[in-house]
Amino acid sequence: NQYVYCDSKGFVWISSLDGLNRFDGVRVITYRPEWPGQKVVENMITGDFYEDTESNIWFGTMNFIGCYLREKDSIALYTILDKGENTK
């Protein structure tokens, strides 16, 4: 599935097999979130986008929660630990 979202700054975000794409009306920038040992396709967006109060764009992937950090112009990935995993 592909997902499309228009954020508060007017950018259009499109998920694809190649990564997360941001269209500004003229050009497309592709962000390829990577986590050691994971393929890009495993990090594909699996649901809707959410924009927080700081205009960061949050999204879910098959294995992670991702966030486009607007101030850094980069993607951060966060894992969800199982209850039985050691958090140290």
N, CA, C and O atoms as CSV, one atom per row, in Angstrom:
chain,resi,resn,atom,element,x,y,z
A,1,ASN,N,N,0.825,-1.188,0.000
A,1,ASN,CA,C,0.000,0.000,0.000
A,1,ASN,C,C,0.865,1.245,0.000
A,1,ASN,O,O,1.968,1.256,0.546
A,2,GLN,N,N,0.348,2.287,-0.618
A,2,GLN,CA,C,1.008,3.573,-0.578
A,2,GLN,C,C,0.118,4.540,0.187
A,2,GLN,O,O,-1.110,4.471,0.119
A,3,TYR,N,N,0.758,5.433,0.910
A,3,TYR,CA,C,0.034,6.419,1.682
A,3,TYR,C,C,0.492,7.799,1.276
A,3,TYR,O,O,1.663,8.002,0.955
A,4,VAL,N,N,-0.425,8.750,1.288
A,4,VAL,CA,C,-0.137,10.125,0.896
A,4,VAL,C,C,-0.644,11.042,1.997
A,4,VAL,O,O,-1.720,10.827,2.555
A,5,TYR,N,N,0.156,12.082,2.308
A,5,TYR,CA,C,-0.221,13.030,3.354
A,5,TYR,C,C,0.263,14.419,2.959
A,5,TYR,O,O,1.402,14.566,2.514
A,6,CYS,N,N,-0.563,15.429,3.110
A,6,CYS,CA,C,-0.167,16.818,2.894
A,6,CYS,C,C,-0.018,17.470,4.263
A,6,CYS,O,O,-0.976,17.539,5.034
A,7,ASP,N,N,1.198,17.950,4.563
A,7,ASP,CA,C,1.445,18.495,5.904
A,7,ASP,C,C,1.106,19.984,5.988
A,7,ASP,O,O,0.700,20.594,4.999
A,8,SER,N,N,1.277,20.559,7.176
A,8,SER,CA,C,0.907,21.945,7.440
A,8,SER,C,C,1.797,22.945,6.697
A,8,SER,O,O,1.443,24.120,6.596
A,9,LYS,N,N,2.935,22.504,6.180
A,9,LYS,CA,C,3.847,23.375,5.436
A,9,LYS,C,C,3.613,23.294,3.929
A,9,LYS,O,O,4.271,23.995,3.160
A,10,GLY,N,N,2.674,22.440,3.503
A,10,GLY,CA,C,2.351,22.309,2.091
A,10,GLY,C,C,3.101,21.210,1.368
A,10,GLY,O,O,2.913,21.028,0.165
A,11,PHE,N,N,3.956,20.464,2.079
A,11,PHE,CA,C,4.668,19.345,1.460
A,11,PHE,C,C,3.734,18.145,1.344
A,11,PHE,O,O,2.885,17.920,2.206
A,12,VAL,N,N,3.900,17.387,0.283
A,12,VAL,CA,C,3.147,16.156,0.102
A,12,VAL,C,C,4.101,15.001,0.372
A,12,VAL,O,O,5.168,14.915,-0.237
A,13,TRP,N,N,3.718,14.114,1.284
A,13,TRP,CA,C,4.518,12.948,1.667
A,13,TRP,C,C,3.899,11.714,1.046
A,13,TRP,O,O,2.692,11.494,1.151
A,14,ILE,N,N,4.733,10.902,0.395
A,14,ILE,CA,C,4.253,9.713,-0.289
A,14,ILE,C,C,5.144,8.539,0.087
A,14,ILE,O,O,6.362,8.600,-0.077
A,15,SER,N,N,4.540,7.477,0.589
A,15,SER,CA,C,5.322,6.269,0.876
A,15,SER,C,C,5.520,5.511,-0.430
A,15,SER,O,O,4.668,5.555,-1.318
A,16,SER,N,N,6.649,4.816,-0.543
A,16,SER,CA,C,6.918,4.011,-1.736
A,16,SER,C,C,7.852,2.872,-1.367
A,16,SER,O,O,8.358,2.814,-0.247
A,17,LEU,N,N,8.079,1.974,-2.302
A,17,LEU,CA,C,9.028,0.886,-2.061
A,17,LEU,C,C,10.460,1.394,-1.976
A,17,LEU,O,O,11.348,0.677,-1.514
A,18,ASP,N,N,10.690,2.628,-2.419
A,18,ASP,CA,C,12.032,3.208,-2.411
A,18,ASP,C,C,12.298,4.039,-1.162
A,18,ASP,O,O,13.435,4.456,-0.941
A,19,GLY,N,N,11.292,4.288,-0.349
A,19,GLY,CA,C,11.464,5.096,0.858
A,19,GLY,C,C,10.305,6.058,1.042
A,19,GLY,O,O,9.221,5.857,0.494
A,20,LEU,N,N,10.541,7.093,1.812
A,20,LEU,CA,C,9.540,8.126,2.075
A,20,LEU,C,C,9.877,9.322,1.197
A,20,LEU,O,O,10.990,9.847,1.255
A,21,ASN,N,N,8.921,9.753,0.386
A,21,ASN,CA,C,9.152,10.825,-0.580
A,21,ASN,C,C,8.439,12.093,-0.155
A,21,ASN,O,O,7.279,12.066,0.257
A,22,ARG,N,N,9.163,13.222,-0.265
A,22,ARG,CA,C,8.577,14.531,0.035
A,22,ARG,C,C,8.567,15.362,-1.242
A,22,ARG,O,O,9.612,15.605,-1.844
A,23,PHE,N,N,7.380,15.792,-1.647
A,23,PHE,CA,C,7.215,16.597,-2.852
A,23,PHE,C,C,6.886,18.021,-2.441
A,23,PHE,O,O,5.948,18.247,-1.677
A,24,ASP,N,N,7.657,18.993,-2.948
A,24,ASP,CA,C,7.455,20.390,-2.579
A,24,ASP,C,C,6.744,21.198,-3.664
A,24,ASP,O,O,6.667,22.423,-3.575
A,25,GLY,N,N,6.227,20.519,-4.681
A,25,GLY,CA,C,5.572,21.190,-5.785
A,25,GLY,C,C,6.465,21.299,-7.013
A,25,GLY,O,O,5.990,21.555,-8.119
A,26,VAL,N,N,7.779,21.100,-6.804
A,26,VAL,CA,C,8.743,21.164,-7.899
A,26,VAL,C,C,9.583,19.901,-7.975
A,26,VAL,O,O,9.752,19.317,-9.045
A,27,ARG,N,N,10.113,19.483,-6.820
A,27,ARG,CA,C,10.991,18.314,-6.819
A,27,ARG,C,C,10.621,17.348,-5.702
A,27,ARG,O,O,9.907,17.683,-4.756
A,28,VAL,N,N,11.137,16.144,-5.855
A,28,VAL,CA,C,10.901,15.090,-4.875
A,28,VAL,C,C,12.216,14.763,-4.180
A,28,VAL,O,O,13.241,14.580,-4.837
A,29,ILE,N,N,12.189,14.690,-2.863
A,29,ILE,CA,C,13.333,14.231,-2.071
A,29,ILE,C,C,12.931,12.904,-1.454
A,29,ILE,O,O,11.861,12.796,-0.855
A,30,THR,N,N,13.779,11.893,-1.596
A,30,THR,CA,C,13.491,10.576,-1.035
A,30,THR,C,C,14.335,10.345,0.201
A,30,THR,O,O,15.557,10.489,0.170
A,31,TYR,N,N,13.677,9.987,1.284
A,31,TYR,CA,C,14.344,9.627,2.535
A,31,TYR,C,C,14.278,8.120,2.653
A,31,TYR,O,O,13.211,7.524,2.503
A,32,ARG,N,N,15.409,7.507,2.920
A,32,ARG,CA,C,15.468,6.050,3.040
A,32,ARG,C,C,15.865,5.688,4.468
A,32,ARG,O,O,17.047,5.514,4.767
A,33,PRO,N,N,14.868,5.576,5.347
A,33,PRO,CA,C,15.202,5.230,6.733
A,33,PRO,C,C,15.835,3.849,6.804
A,33,PRO,O,O,15.295,2.883,6.264
A,34,GLU,N,N,16.971,3.759,7.464
A,34,GLU,CA,C,17.654,2.473,7.581
A,34,GLU,C,C,17.986,2.197,9.041
A,34,GLU,O,O,18.306,3.103,9.811
A,35,TRP,N,N,17.901,0.954,9.389
A,35,TRP,CA,C,18.253,0.460,10.710
A,35,TRP,C,C,19.211,-0.691,10.464
A,35,TRP,O,O,18.961,-1.516,9.585
A,36,PRO,N,N,20.291,-0.769,11.210
A,36,PRO,CA,C,21.256,-1.849,10.955
A,36,PRO,C,C,20.585,-3.219,10.875
A,36,PRO,O,O,19.804,-3.595,11.750
A,37,GLY,N,N,20.903,-3.960,9.809
A,37,GLY,CA,C,20.373,-5.303,9.639
A,37,GLY,C,C,19.001,-5.368,8.991
A,37,GLY,O,O,18.479,-6.463,8.780
A,38,GLN,N,N,18.405,-4.233,8.671
A,38,GLN,CA,C,17.076,-4.199,8.068
A,38,GLN,C,C,17.182,-3.694,6.631
A,38,GLN,O,O,18.032,-2.860,6.318
A,39,LYS,N,N,16.329,-4.197,5.781
A,39,LYS,CA,C,16.235,-3.709,4.415
A,39,LYS,C,C,15.253,-2.551,4.375
A,39,LYS,O,O,14.353,-2.467,5.210
A,40,VAL,N,N,15.421,-1.661,3.411
A,40,VAL,CA,C,14.514,-0.522,3.288
A,40,VAL,C,C,13.072,-0.990,3.166
A,40,VAL,O,O,12.179,-0.396,3.771
A,41,VAL,N,N,12.833,-2.042,2.396
A,41,VAL,CA,C,11.463,-2.515,2.194
A,41,VAL,C,C,10.812,-2.952,3.509
A,41,VAL,O,O,9.590,-2.875,3.642
A,42,GLU,N,N,11.610,-3.410,4.486
A,42,GLU,CA,C,11.056,-3.797,5.786
A,42,GLU,C,C,10.624,-2.576,6.587
A,42,GLU,O,O,9.881,-2.694,7.561
A,43,ASN,N,N,11.090,-1.405,6.171
A,43,ASN,CA,C,10.767,-0.173,6.877
A,43,ASN,C,C,9.683,0.628,6.180
A,43,ASN,O,O,9.506,1.813,6.460
A,44,MET,N,N,8.958,-0.012,5.273
A,44,MET,CA,C,7.919,0.700,4.534
A,44,MET,C,C,6.765,1.089,5.447
A,44,MET,O,O,6.441,0.384,6.402
A,45,ILE,N,N,6.165,2.203,5.139
A,45,ILE,CA,C,5.065,2.723,5.931
A,45,ILE,C,C,3.860,1.802,5.826
A,45,ILE,O,O,3.481,1.364,4.739
A,46,THR,N,N,3.268,1.520,6.980
A,46,THR,CA,C,2.146,0.578,7.028
A,46,THR,C,C,0.854,1.226,7.518
A,46,THR,O,O,-0.127,0.532,7.787
A,47,GLY,N,N,0.850,2.528,7.633
A,47,GLY,CA,C,-0.361,3.202,8.090
A,47,GLY,C,C,-0.293,4.691,7.809
A,47,GLY,O,O,0.587,5.167,7.091
A,48,ASP,N,N,-1.225,5.405,8.379
A,48,ASP,CA,C,-1.335,6.835,8.134
A,48,ASP,C,C,-0.197,7.623,8.772
A,48,ASP,O,O,0.534,7.119,9.625
A,49,PHE,N,N,-0.070,8.861,8.338
A,49,PHE,CA,C,0.889,9.805,8.893
A,49,PHE,C,C,0.229,10.589,10.026
A,49,PHE,O,O,-0.995,10.696,10.090
A,50,TYR,N,N,1.052,11.130,10.913
A,50,TYR,CA,C,0.569,11.994,11.981
A,50,TYR,C,C,1.562,13.144,12.113
A,50,TYR,O,O,2.771,12.917,12.146
A,51,GLU,N,N,1.065,14.370,12.188
A,51,GLU,CA,C,1.932,15.536,12.356
A,51,GLU,C,C,1.781,16.068,13.774
A,51,GLU,O,O,0.669,16.340,14.226
A,52,ASP,N,N,2.906,16.217,14.476
A,52,ASP,CA,C,2.835,16.697,15.861
A,52,ASP,C,C,2.877,18.228,15.911
A,52,ASP,O,O,2.927,18.880,14.868
A,53,THR,N,N,2.857,18.796,17.105
A,53,THR,CA,C,2.802,20.247,17.281
A,53,THR,C,C,4.069,20.957,16.828
A,53,THR,O,O,4.060,22.174,16.644
A,54,GLU,N,N,5.166,20.215,16.643
A,54,GLU,CA,C,6.413,20.801,16.145
A,54,GLU,C,C,6.584,20.553,14.646
A,54,GLU,O,O,7.665,20.762,14.095
A,55,SER,N,N,5.517,20.110,13.996
A,55,SER,CA,C,5.492,19.820,12.556
A,55,SER,C,C,6.354,18.645,12.147
A,55,SER,O,O,6.691,18.509,10.971
A,56,ASN,N,N,6.722,17.782,13.101
A,56,ASN,CA,C,7.401,16.536,12.758
A,56,ASN,C,C,6.354,15.561,12.233
A,56,ASN,O,O,5.202,15.590,12.665
A,57,ILE,N,N,6.753,14.706,11.308
A,57,ILE,CA,C,5.828,13.771,10.680
A,57,ILE,C,C,6.119,12.363,11.202
A,57,ILE,O,O,7.217,11.840,11.010
A,58,TRP,N,N,5.137,11.756,11.859
A,58,TRP,CA,C,5.260,10.419,12.423
A,58,TRP,C,C,4.577,9.404,11.520
A,58,TRP,O,O,3.568,9.705,10.883
A,59,PHE,N,N,5.139,8.195,11.470
A,59,PHE,CA,C,4.558,7.128,10.650
A,59,PHE,C,C,4.979,5.778,11.206
A,59,PHE,O,O,6.002,5.668,11.882
A,60,GLY,N,N,4.196,4.762,10.922
A,60,GLY,CA,C,4.524,3.411,11.346
A,60,GLY,C,C,5.103,2.621,10.187
A,60,GLY,O,O,4.728,2.828,9.033
A,61,THR,N,N,6.021,1.714,10.501
A,61,THR,CA,C,6.566,0.807,9.501
A,61,THR,C,C,6.299,-0.614,9.976
A,61,THR,O,O,5.680,-0.822,11.019
A,62,MET,N,N,6.764,-1.581,9.213
A,62,MET,CA,C,6.556,-2.976,9.590
A,62,MET,C,C,7.293,-3.320,10.888
A,62,MET,O,O,6.848,-4.193,11.634
A,63,ASN,N,N,8.404,-2.652,11.162
A,63,ASN,CA,C,9.225,-2.997,12.323
A,63,ASN,C,C,9.510,-1.840,13.274
A,63,ASN,O,O,10.042,-2.061,14.362
A,64,PHE,N,N,9.172,-0.624,12.893
A,64,PHE,CA,C,9.566,0.540,13.682
A,64,PHE,C,C,8.487,1.605,13.659
A,64,PHE,O,O,7.539,1.542,12.876
A,65,ILE,N,N,8.654,2.589,14.540
A,65,ILE,CA,C,7.926,3.838,14.438
A,65,ILE,C,C,8.934,4.846,13.921
A,65,ILE,O,O,10.036,4.963,14.456
A,66,GLY,N,N,8.556,5.573,12.881
A,66,GLY,CA,C,9.475,6.534,12.281
A,66,GLY,C,C,8.989,7.947,12.487
A,66,GLY,O,O,7.801,8.198,12.685
A,67,CYS,N,N,9.943,8.871,12.434
A,67,CYS,CA,C,9.610,10.285,12.570
A,67,CYS,C,C,10.521,11.104,11.675
A,67,CYS,O,O,11.744,10.992,11.754
A,68,TYR,N,N,9.927,11.925,10.826
A,68,TYR,CA,C,10.699,12.909,10.075
A,68,TYR,C,C,10.880,14.095,10.998
A,68,TYR,O,O,9.914,14.769,11.355
A,69,LEU,N,N,12.132,14.350,11.386
A,69,LEU,CA,C,12.462,15.458,12.277
A,69,LEU,C,C,12.719,16.689,11.423
A,69,LEU,O,O,13.763,16.802,10.781
A,70,ARG,N,N,11.773,17.600,11.420
A,70,ARG,CA,C,11.835,18.742,10.518
A,70,ARG,C,C,13.074,19.607,10.749
A,70,ARG,O,O,13.704,20.038,9.783
A,71,GLU,N,N,13.439,19.871,12.010
A,71,GLU,CA,C,14.602,20.715,12.289
A,71,GLU,C,C,15.906,20.109,11.775
A,71,GLU,O,O,16.826,20.832,11.394
A,72,LYS,N,N,15.981,18.780,11.767
A,72,LYS,CA,C,17.203,18.093,11.329
A,72,LYS,C,C,17.121,17.607,9.891
A,72,LYS,O,O,18.118,17.143,9.337
A,73,ASP,N,N,15.942,17.708,9.277
A,73,ASP,CA,C,15.704,17.204,7.927
A,73,ASP,C,C,16.196,15.763,7.798
A,73,ASP,O,O,16.921,15.411,6.867
A,74,SER,N,N,15.780,14.948,8.754
A,74,SER,CA,C,16.205,13.545,8.746
A,74,SER,C,C,15.125,12.670,9.375
A,74,SER,O,O,14.183,13.153,10.002
A,75,ILE,N,N,15.300,11.376,9.184
A,75,ILE,CA,C,14.367,10.392,9.724
A,75,ILE,C,C,14.995,9.717,10.936
A,75,ILE,O,O,16.160,9.320,10.905
A,76,ALA,N,N,14.215,9.592,12.000
A,76,ALA,CA,C,14.628,8.816,13.171
A,76,ALA,C,C,13.692,7.612,13.263
A,76,ALA,O,O,12.490,7.725,13.022
A,77,LEU,N,N,14.261,6.458,13.616
A,77,LEU,CA,C,13.462,5.247,13.793
A,77,LEU,C,C,13.527,4.810,15.245
A,77,LEU,O,O,14.575,4.888,15.886
A,78,TYR,N,N,12.400,4.351,15.751
A,78,TYR,CA,C,12.295,3.907,17.137
A,78,TYR,C,C,11.718,2.491,17.148
A,78,TYR,O,O,10.794,2.177,16.398
A,79,THR,N,N,12.276,1.648,18.007
A,79,THR,CA,C,11.766,0.289,18.124
A,79,THR,C,C,10.749,0.221,19.249
A,79,THR,O,O,10.721,1.067,20.142
A,80,ILE,N,N,9.923,-0.796,19.183
A,80,ILE,CA,C,8.978,-1.083,20.253
A,80,ILE,C,C,9.457,-2.371,20.903
A,80,ILE,O,O,9.530,-3.413,20.253
A,81,LEU,N,N,9.780,-2.295,22.183
A,81,LEU,CA,C,10.286,-3.467,22.887
A,81,LEU,C,C,9.138,-4.343,23.352
A,81,LEU,O,O,8.104,-3.849,23.803
A,82,ASP,N,N,9.328,-5.642,23.238
A,82,ASP,CA,C,8.377,-6.582,23.822
A,82,ASP,C,C,8.496,-6.515,25.331
A,82,ASP,O,O,9.547,-6.146,25.855
A,83,LYS,N,N,7.436,-6.867,26.035
A,83,LYS,CA,C,7.454,-6.831,27.497
A,83,LYS,C,C,8.571,-7.692,28.069
A,83,LYS,O,O,9.115,-7.375,29.127
A,84,GLY,N,N,8.914,-8.762,27.394
A,84,GLY,CA,C,9.937,-9.679,27.900
A,84,GLY,C,C,11.359,-9.260,27.584
A,84,GLY,O,O,12.299,-9.895,28.061
A,85,GLU,N,N,11.548,-8.204,26.790
A,85,GLU,CA,C,12.897,-7.787,26.428
A,85,GLU,C,C,13.528,-6.964,27.529
A,85,GLU,O,O,12.852,-6.232,28.252
A,86,ASN,N,N,14.828,-7.098,27.639
A,86,ASN,CA,C,15.605,-6.332,28.600
A,86,ASN,C,C,15.795,-4.923,28.041
A,86,ASN,O,O,16.253,-4.774,26.908
A,87,THR,N,N,15.458,-3.903,28.798
A,87,THR,CA,C,15.540,-2.522,28.330
A,87,THR,C,C,16.858,-1.854,28.708
A,87,THR,O,O,17.017,-0.657,28.467
A,88,LYS,N,N,17.797,-2.576,29.285
A,88,LYS,CA,C,19.087,-1.983,29.678
A,88,LYS,C,C,20.034,-1.914,28.528
A,88,LYS,O,O,21.161,-1.444,28.684
